[in-house]
Amino acid sequence: MLTVRWYLRYALSYRDVEELLAERGLTVDHVTVYRWWAQRFTPLLIDAARPCRHSPGDRWCVDET
């Protein structure tokens, strides 16, 4: 989860995250970081953001004309 946080918060590339993990003694390929992000955490974030979405027609904006 920390790698996903670094990727999102600091706008790092997958290879940058790979280097940060290598500095901490973890050998992780940049493709693995991509898989964590794209396959595991993206659906969770989509589900978390879903209640915030508005369906078409649930709000009206009225101006003076």
GUDRENFI-571269 format. One record per residue (C-alpha): x, y, z; residue in three letters. Coordinates in nm, 2 decimals, always signed. Layout:
<lovexs>
<lovex><east>X</east><north>Y</north><up>Z</up><res>ALA</res></lovex>
...
</lovexs>
This chain:
<lovexs>
<lovex><east>+0.00</east><north>+0.00</north><up>+0.00</up><res>MET</res></lovex>
<lovex><east>+0.29</east><north>+0.23</north><up>+0.07</up><res>LEU</res></lovex>
<lovex><east>+0.41</east><north>+0.20</north><up>-0.29</up><res>THR</res></lovex>
<lovex><east>+0.06</east><north>+0.31</north><up>-0.42</up><res>VAL</res></lovex>
<lovex><east>+0.07</east><north>+0.60</north><up>-0.18</up><res>ARG</res></lovex>
<lovex><east>+0.41</east><north>+0.71</north><up>-0.31</up><res>TRP</res></lovex>
<lovex><east>+0.30</east><north>+0.67</north><up>-0.67</up><res>TYR</res></lovex>
<lovex><east>-0.01</east><north>+0.88</north><up>-0.63</up><res>LEU</res></lovex>
<lovex><east>+0.11</east><north>+1.14</north><up>-0.38</up><res>ARG</res></lovex>
<lovex><east>+0.44</east><north>+1.23</north><up>-0.53</up><res>TYR</res></lovex>
<lovex><east>+0.36</east><north>+1.17</north><up>-0.90</up><res>ALA</res></lovex>
<lovex><east>+0.64</east><north>+0.91</north><up>-0.93</up><res>LEU</res></lovex>
<lovex><east>+0.69</east><north>+0.67</north><up>-1.21</up><res>SER</res></lovex>
<lovex><east>+0.69</east><north>+0.30</north><up>-1.15</up><res>TYR</res></lovex>
<lovex><east>+1.06</east><north>+0.28</north><up>-1.18</up><res>ARG</res></lovex>
<lovex><east>+1.10</east><north>+0.56</north><up>-0.93</up><res>ASP</res></lovex>
<lovex><east>+0.90</east><north>+0.36</north><up>-0.68</up><res>VAL</res></lovex>
<lovex><east>+1.11</east><north>+0.06</north><up>-0.76</up><res>GLU</res></lovex>
<lovex><east>+1.42</east><north>+0.26</north><up>-0.67</up><res>GLU</res></lovex>
<lovex><east>+1.27</east><north>+0.38</north><up>-0.35</up><res>LEU</res></lovex>
<lovex><east>+1.20</east><north>+0.03</north><up>-0.24</up><res>LEU</res></lovex>
<lovex><east>+1.55</east><north>-0.09</north><up>-0.34</up><res>ALA</res></lovex>
<lovex><east>+1.69</east><north>+0.18</north><up>-0.11</up><res>GLU</res></lovex>
<lovex><east>+1.49</east><north>+0.02</north><up>+0.17</up><res>ARG</res></lovex>
<lovex><east>+1.62</east><north>-0.33</north><up>+0.08</up><res>GLY</res></lovex>
<lovex><east>+1.32</east><north>-0.46</north><up>-0.11</up><res>LEU</res></lovex>
<lovex><east>+1.36</east><north>-0.60</north><up>-0.45</up><res>THR</res></lovex>
<lovex><east>+1.04</east><north>-0.53</north><up>-0.65</up><res>VAL</res></lovex>
<lovex><east>+1.01</east><north>-0.49</north><up>-1.02</up><res>ASP</res></lovex>
<lovex><east>+0.83</east><north>-0.19</north><up>-1.16</up><res>HIS</res></lovex>
<lovex><east>+0.58</east><north>-0.42</north><up>-1.34</up><res>VAL</res></lovex>
<lovex><east>+0.48</east><north>-0.55</north><up>-0.99</up><res>THR</res></lovex>
<lovex><east>+0.42</east><north>-0.20</north><up>-0.88</up><res>VAL</res></lovex>
<lovex><east>+0.20</east><north>-0.15</north><up>-1.18</up><res>TYR</res></lovex>
<lovex><east>+0.01</east><north>-0.47</north><up>-1.11</up><res>ARG</res></lovex>
<lovex><east>-0.05</east><north>-0.36</north><up>-0.75</up><res>TRP</res></lovex>
<lovex><east>-0.18</east><north>-0.03</north><up>-0.87</up><res>TRP</res></lovex>
<lovex><east>-0.38</east><north>-0.13</north><up>-1.17</up><res>ALA</res></lovex>
<lovex><east>-0.52</east><north>-0.46</north><up>-1.08</up><res>GLN</res></lovex>
<lovex><east>-0.56</east><north>-0.46</north><up>-0.70</up><res>ARG</res></lovex>
<lovex><east>-0.61</east><north>-0.10</north><up>-0.59</up><res>PHE</res></lovex>
<lovex><east>-0.79</east><north>+0.07</north><up>-0.88</up><res>THR</res></lovex>
<lovex><east>-1.12</east><north>-0.13</north><up>-0.82</up><res>PRO</res></lovex>
<lovex><east>-1.10</east><north>-0.04</north><up>-0.45</up><res>LEU</res></lovex>
<lovex><east>-1.06</east><north>+0.33</north><up>-0.53</up><res>LEU</res></lovex>
<lovex><east>-1.34</east><north>+0.32</north><up>-0.79</up><res>ILE</res></lovex>
<lovex><east>-1.58</east><north>+0.17</north><up>-0.53</up><res>ASP</res></lovex>
<lovex><east>-1.47</east><north>+0.43</north><up>-0.28</up><res>ALA</res></lovex>
<lovex><east>-1.54</east><north>+0.71</north><up>-0.52</up><res>ALA</res></lovex>
<lovex><east>-1.87</east><north>+0.57</north><up>-0.65</up><res>ARG</res></lovex>
<lovex><east>-2.10</east><north>+0.73</north><up>-0.38</up><res>PRO</res></lovex>
<lovex><east>-1.96</east><north>+1.07</north><up>-0.47</up><res>CYS</res></lovex>
<lovex><east>-2.08</east><north>+1.04</north><up>-0.84</up><res>ARG</res></lovex>
<lovex><east>-2.40</east><north>+1.21</north><up>-0.94</up><res>HIS</res></lovex>
<lovex><east>-2.62</east><north>+1.04</north><up>-1.19</up><res>SER</res></lovex>
<lovex><east>-2.74</east><north>+1.24</north><up>-1.49</up><res>PRO</res></lovex>
<lovex><east>-3.04</east><north>+1.45</north><up>-1.41</up><res>GLY</res></lovex>
<lovex><east>-3.01</east><north>+1.46</north><up>-1.03</up><res>ASP</res></lovex>
<lovex><east>-2.91</east><north>+1.82</north><up>-1.02</up><res>ARG</res></lovex>
<lovex><east>-3.04</east><north>+2.13</north><up>-1.20</up><res>TRP</res></lovex>
<lovex><east>-2.86</east><north>+2.45</north><up>-1.26</up><res>CYS</res></lovex>
<lovex><east>-3.08</east><north>+2.75</north><up>-1.31</up><res>VAL</res></lovex>
<lovex><east>-2.95</east><north>+3.09</north><up>-1.43</up><res>ASP</res></lovex>
<lovex><east>-3.12</east><north>+3.43</north><up>-1.48</up><res>GLU</res></lovex>
<lovex><east>-3.22</east><north>+3.38</north><up>-1.84</up><res>THR</res></lovex>
</lovexs>
